[in-house]
Amino acid sequence: MTGMEPVARRAGAALRALGAGAVGLGGPALTWSTVPELGVALIALEALIVLVVMGAALFGSGEISERAFRLLRWVANRPEPKAPPGRRRAAE
């Protein structure tokens, strides 16, 4: 049954992502249905955060851009890419 483990692991990851999405969208939706102004404010705040992170990733300095892309990979639950092989210094 070892061949089934990756499928089960992927299904578990998909369910976690679905749960996180339901919580992320369900909170503002519930707030919107009870207090519409607060729901709109929460959705606007979430959109602003997404725009700031994307803007930092695309237009920030090298260090800030790297951190923003790392945050996006962390949010998407993707592994860090392998580091490029370092150049060896010539013997001095």
Protein Blocks (a to p, Z undefined) as FASTA:
>chain_A
ZZmmmmmmmmmmmmmmmmmmmmmmmmmmmmmmmmmmlmmmmmmmmmmmmmmmmmmmmmmc
fklmmmmmmmmmmmnopacdddddddddddZZ
